[in-house]
Each structure stands twice: as structure tokens, then as C-alpha cells.
Amino acid sequence: MKLLLLDADHCLGRALIDESALRSDVELIAEHSRQCQLSQLRSWMPDAVIFPPLLCPASVDYAEMMAHVEHVEAALDACHAHGVPLVWFVSDQVFDAGSDMPIEESVLPSPRDEGLQRLLETGNRIRSKLAEHFIVRTGPLMALEGRGAWLAEILESMVDGKPLRAAEDEIICPTPVQAVARATIGMLAQQFSGANAWGAYHLAGVEPVSLFTFHGVVRHQLEIQLSRRHVDLTPGEIQPLHHHHDHPLRRVLNCRQMLETFGVHQKPWRLALDAMLEQWCQTRFGGEGSL
């Protein structure tokens, strides 16, 4: 299975590179550029092209949004011309109004934001132009390496003693990036073995949590790791924010189709957090992580 990964410096790109290195059935071509040209695709002829998501699309400026969708649509055109499947990841922020109930794969986003509308338009173009595609909507990606490594950014701010502000009324499902990489390769392997299940899927971590509570858990676990290593450091405090005064905003993805079609189980973010904190602290401070 030959896969072409674009934007390899993305945190999901790094995770896909690591995961592919563990498998003998995957040849991964990692391109640091986000551009996919016809001549390149003709030369490589991969079994699929993978395009990581634009992280936090609700907060980027319109120019950055446009650059992303233009690159995705250029990759779409190249894939269409050569009959190559496209795997595109999208942040759950496209559901900017949230939902009281878990959001099904069949639900098309209807964002109010102009930039998110443009993102939705790109998804519709993929559906209409390329029969063989995966559109995978994910929760916020927990990562330590690569561009947009959200967890590493939180930890660096905390050890620098900086206060962090996080919403108490925004409910999310943090998603371990390595679990997404493993699921992606597993999905493609099944697909090329006859699964015949192209389409849109959701993948997010287990246990909805507010951004404020998530930051609090990270801080608490970091304190434990620092204590074990005898590091005299007080992490920065977490300050609550309130964005949705009348009703909390819940973005909880229902990942049932992923499980029923490919047997991919959601991974507990708390369990992944423990391992990632151990890894990060070992790199940052050294020392033993156990009492």
C-alpha cells in the first residue's frame, strides 16, 4: 500500500510517518509541501493521497482558510485526473453551533462563519467529484510533535508559568493523534482489501470534557510528573472563560460508523494523556517517571 502524505510537518503528518514506520505493508511518501501536482502524482501513482486538517479553522483568518482549501482542491483535481482516492481530515469546528446530542456522520455541517462555509464547500466538491474518498472529521488533536501540536503548546505554557484561559462551557472530545494515524492506515488497508466503504466518518476520543476541565487534568498530571522527577516548578494557573452564557456548546462526534465499518474503537484521551505526559517530561526534564 503506497500512500502519499502531503503537509508532512503537520502533527498528524508526523504521527502517520511514525505509524507507517512500524508496518511492513505501508510505503509512505512524505511531502512537506501541501501542493499536489499532476506530474508528481503521475510519477508516484500512490494508492491514496492523505491531506491533514486545518487546525482550529474557526479562529484562523480568511487568507489562511483560502490557502488551505485551494491546496485541498488542487489535490482533489489531481486525484480525479488519475483516479487516486483522497483522504481529507476536517476539524470538528465545522459544527460551529454544536449539538445537544452526539453528531452523526450523516449530518452535514451548516456553519454560520464564512470561512467554515468555504471549508464545507470543499467537502461538497470532494463528494461530487471523487467517488473514492474519505472525509474524516476529528476532535481536537492531542499531539507532542509537529505543527499545531496542541498538547505540547499547553505544556510549554504551563512550565513557563503562564496562565492559560480555557472555556468552561465548550465541550469537546480530545483525540490522540497517534490513534487517528493508526485508524487511518487500518481503514485504508481494509478498503484496499475489499471493504468498499468510502465516505465520511467521525473519529474522536472517549469522554466529552470542557476545555477548562481538560486543561485542569493536564495541569494536575503534569504536577505529578514533576514531583516524581523532583522538579521544583509550579505550572501556570488555568483561568475559566465563558463564551456561551445561555447554553454550553457541545461538539461531540458519534463515531459509531467508524466502529461498525472498520472495527476502530475510540481511544480514551485520559489514558493517552498519561503516556504522552510521561514522554514529554522524559524529553524535557529527564529522570525517572515512577516513584
JOUR-V39536 format. One record per residue. N is the residue number from 1. NEAR is the number of other ideal C-beta (glycine too) atoms within 8 Angstrom. Layout:
N|NEAR ; N|NEAR
This chain:
1|9 ; 2|9 ; 3|17 ; 4|13 ; 5|13 ; 6|16 ; 7|12 ; 8|11 ; 9|8 ; 10|12 ; 11|16 ; 12|15 ; 13|15 ; 14|14 ; 15|15 ; 16|15 ; 17|12 ; 18|10 ; 19|12 ; 20|12 ; 21|6 ; 22|5 ; 23|8 ; 24|3 ; 25|5 ; 26|10 ; 27|7 ; 28|9 ; 29|10 ; 30|8 ; 31|10 ; 32|6 ; 33|6 ; 34|8 ; 35|7 ; 36|14 ; 37|8 ; 38|9 ; 39|6 ; 40|9 ; 41|17 ; 42|8 ; 43|6 ; 44|9 ; 45|8 ; 46|11 ; 47|9 ; 48|11 ; 49|16 ; 50|11 ; 51|13 ; 52|10 ; 53|12 ; 54|11 ; 55|10 ; 56|9 ; 57|15 ; 58|10 ; 59|4 ; 60|9 ; 61|5 ; 62|7 ; 63|6 ; 64|9 ; 65|14 ; 66|9 ; 67|8 ; 68|12 ; 69|12 ; 70|8 ; 71|13 ; 72|12 ; 73|10 ; 74|11 ; 75|13 ; 76|14 ; 77|9 ; 78|15 ; 79|15 ; 80|9 ; 81|8 ; 82|10 ; 83|6 ; 84|12 ; 85|13 ; 86|15 ; 87|13 ; 88|14 ; 89|12 ; 90|13 ; 91|14 ; 92|15 ; 93|10 ; 94|13 ; 95|12 ; 96|11 ; 97|8 ; 98|9 ; 99|11 ; 100|4 ; 101|4 ; 102|7 ; 103|12 ; 104|8 ; 105|11 ; 106|5 ; 107|8 ; 108|5 ; 109|9 ; 110|6 ; 111|12 ; 112|7 ; 113|8 ; 114|6 ; 115|11 ; 116|15 ; 117|10 ; 118|11 ; 119|16 ; 120|13 ; 121|9 ; 122|13 ; 123|11 ; 124|8 ; 125|10 ; 126|14 ; 127|9 ; 128|5 ; 129|7 ; 130|11 ; 131|4 ; 132|7 ; 133|13 ; 134|14 ; 135|12 ; 136|14 ; 137|14 ; 138|16 ; 139|13 ; 140|11 ; 141|15 ; 142|14 ; 143|15 ; 144|8 ; 145|8 ; 146|12 ; 147|7 ; 148|10 ; 149|11 ; 150|12 ; 151|13 ; 152|11 ; 153|8 ; 154|11 ; 155|13 ; 156|8 ; 157|10 ; 158|14 ; 159|10 ; 160|7 ; 161|8 ; 162|7 ; 163|7 ; 164|12 ; 165|7 ; 166|13 ; 167|12 ; 168|11 ; 169|11 ; 170|12 ; 171|12 ; 172|14 ; 173|16 ; 174|13 ; 175|16 ; 176|13 ; 177|13 ; 178|10 ; 179|13 ; 180|16 ; 181|13 ; 182|9 ; 183|12 ; 184|13 ; 185|14 ; 186|10 ; 187|14 ; 188|14 ; 189|11 ; 190|10 ; 191|11 ; 192|8 ; 193|6 ; 194|4 ; 195|9 ; 196|5 ; 197|8 ; 198|9 ; 199|8 ; 200|9 ; 201|14 ; 202|15 ; 203|16 ; 204|13 ; 205|15 ; 206|7 ; 207|8 ; 208|7 ; 209|12 ; 210|13 ; 211|11 ; 212|12 ; 213|9 ; 214|13 ; 215|12 ; 216|9 ; 217|11 ; 218|14 ; 219|12 ; 220|8 ; 221|11 ; 222|14 ; 223|9 ; 224|8 ; 225|12 ; 226|12 ; 227|8 ; 228|11 ; 229|12 ; 230|6 ; 231|8 ; 232|3 ; 233|7 ; 234|3 ; 235|11 ; 236|11 ; 237|6 ; 238|12 ; 239|8 ; 240|9 ; 241|9 ; 242|8 ; 243|8 ; 244|10 ; 245|5 ; 246|3 ; 247|4 ; 248|8 ; 249|11 ; 250|9 ; 251|15 ; 252|12 ; 253|14 ; 254|10 ; 255|12 ; 256|8 ; 257|10 ; 258|14 ; 259|11 ; 260|5 ; 261|9 ; 262|11 ; 263|5 ; 264|11 ; 265|5 ; 266|12 ; 267|11 ; 268|9 ; 269|16 ; 270|8 ; 271|8 ; 272|14 ; 273|14 ; 274|9 ; 275|8 ; 276|12 ; 277|13 ; 278|10 ; 279|9 ; 280|12 ; 281|13 ; 282|10 ; 283|5 ; 284|8 ; 285|8 ; 286|5 ; 287|9 ; 288|5 ; 289|9 ; 290|4 ; 291|2
